[in-house]
Amino acid sequence: MSAGFEFAKKHEITICGRAYPCDISDKRMLEGVTRDFPRVLQAAQAFCAMDAKLKPGGQDGRSADTMAQEALEKFSDAVAMCRAFIEGTLGVEEYREIFGGRPENINEHISLCAYIYGEVMGGRREVVEQFLIPELKEAVANVSGDAGAAGPDPGPKGADGLGLVDEVCGNGAGV
């Protein structure tokens, strides 16, 4: 008799002493990494550019009040993008748990986004490898780092030393 099916334990990240699931195969993680993280970076860059204009010698002819207001807007935009990324990847309740009672701090938000992104991207290889056949895993592991390198051909060889096709698949396979 079978022991039954159980889902594999998910990768977790630790934030402020608490573990949160961090699974690149999860749709919300994938959306956060591919769609939301670039937006976080753009918003952070816009804030930094505006912040630089507020420093001595950086003003561009506008009044200090106008520039300060724009900097606050850029700050709010960046924190909102970070919040969307964190809520999208970890969850709404998880965001509240992490930042509850804390003042809005752009450095903390961006740092956490970068941490999540790094952890997700680090776990990406694990996800991909679980779907590779053993021969392909070896080929991926043997890649030398050259842009065009694909590693040795682990497939069967014919008498002439060329690779043999052992499975027909792809376009025209049924022809």
Solvent accessible surface area in square Angstrom, and as a share of the most:
residue,aa,sasa,rsa
1,M,246,1.10
2,S,91,0.59
3,A,111,0.86
4,G,55,0.53
5,F,158,0.66
6,E,149,0.67
7,F,170,0.71
8,A,85,0.66
9,K,172,0.73
10,K,100,0.42
11,H,74,0.33
12,E,81,0.36
13,I,3,0.01
14,T,80,0.47
15,I,13,0.06
16,C,115,0.69
17,G,74,0.71
18,R,114,0.41
19,A,46,0.36
20,Y,4,0.01
21,P,66,0.42
22,C,4,0.02
23,D,21,0.11
24,I,17,0.09
25,S,71,0.46
26,D,52,0.27
27,K,150,0.63
28,R,93,0.34
29,M,3,0.01
30,L,91,0.45
31,E,56,0.25
32,G,1,0.01
33,V,11,0.06
34,T,86,0.50
35,R,113,0.41
36,D,11,0.06
37,F,18,0.08
38,P,59,0.37
39,R,109,0.40
40,V,1,0.01
41,L,78,0.39
42,Q,121,0.54
43,A,13,0.10
44,A,11,0.08
45,Q,123,0.55
46,A,39,0.30
47,F,35,0.15
48,C,79,0.48
49,A,57,0.44
50,M,5,0.02
51,D,47,0.24
52,A,57,0.45
53,K,72,0.31
54,L,63,0.31
55,K,109,0.46
56,P,139,0.87
57,G,86,0.83
58,G,25,0.24
59,Q,101,0.45
60,D,74,0.38
61,G,80,0.77
62,R,85,0.31
63,S,64,0.41
64,A,60,0.46
65,D,119,0.62
66,T,70,0.41
67,M,0,0.00
68,A,42,0.32
69,Q,98,0.43
70,E,45,0.20
71,A,8,0.06
72,L,110,0.55
73,E,91,0.41
74,K,58,0.25
75,F,44,0.18
76,S,58,0.38
77,D,78,0.40
78,A,0,0.00
79,V,5,0.03
80,A,57,0.44
81,M,71,0.32
82,C,0,0.00
83,R,96,0.35
84,A,50,0.38
85,F,0,0.00
86,I,0,0.00
87,E,39,0.17
88,G,26,0.25
89,T,0,0.00
90,L,2,0.01
91,G,7,0.06
92,V,70,0.40
93,E,110,0.49
94,E,46,0.21
95,Y,14,0.05
96,R,126,0.46
97,E,95,0.42
98,I,17,0.09
99,F,19,0.08
100,G,53,0.51
101,G,88,0.85
102,R,118,0.43
103,P,109,0.69
104,E,110,0.49
105,N,55,0.28
106,I,16,0.08
107,N,109,0.56
108,E,57,0.25
109,H,3,0.01
110,I,44,0.22
111,S,69,0.44
112,L,17,0.08
113,C,0,0.00
114,A,50,0.39
115,Y,85,0.32
116,I,0,0.00
117,Y,68,0.26
118,G,41,0.40
119,E,55,0.25
120,V,2,0.01
121,M,53,0.24
122,G,55,0.53
123,G,10,0.09
124,R,123,0.45
125,R,134,0.49
126,E,107,0.48
127,V,34,0.19
128,V,79,0.45
129,E,56,0.25
130,Q,114,0.51
131,F,155,0.64
132,L,34,0.17
133,I,108,0.55
134,P,101,0.64
135,E,81,0.36
136,L,83,0.41
137,K,83,0.35
138,E,98,0.44
139,A,9,0.07
140,V,56,0.32
141,A,71,0.55
142,N,69,0.36
143,V,63,0.36
144,S,85,0.55
145,G,66,0.64
146,D,98,0.51
147,A,118,0.92
148,G,77,0.74
149,A,35,0.27
150,A,77,0.60
151,G,34,0.33
152,P,78,0.49
153,D,89,0.46
154,P,63,0.40
155,G,28,0.27
156,P,65,0.41
157,K,103,0.44
158,G,20,0.20
159,A,122,0.94
160,D,107,0.55
161,G,45,0.43
162,L,122,0.61
163,G,45,0.43
164,L,101,0.50
165,V,123,0.71
166,D,117,0.61
167,E,125,0.56
168,V,110,0.63
169,C,98,0.59
170,G,60,0.58
171,N,163,0.84
172,G,51,0.49
173,A,41,0.32
174,G,84,0.81
175,V,168,0.96
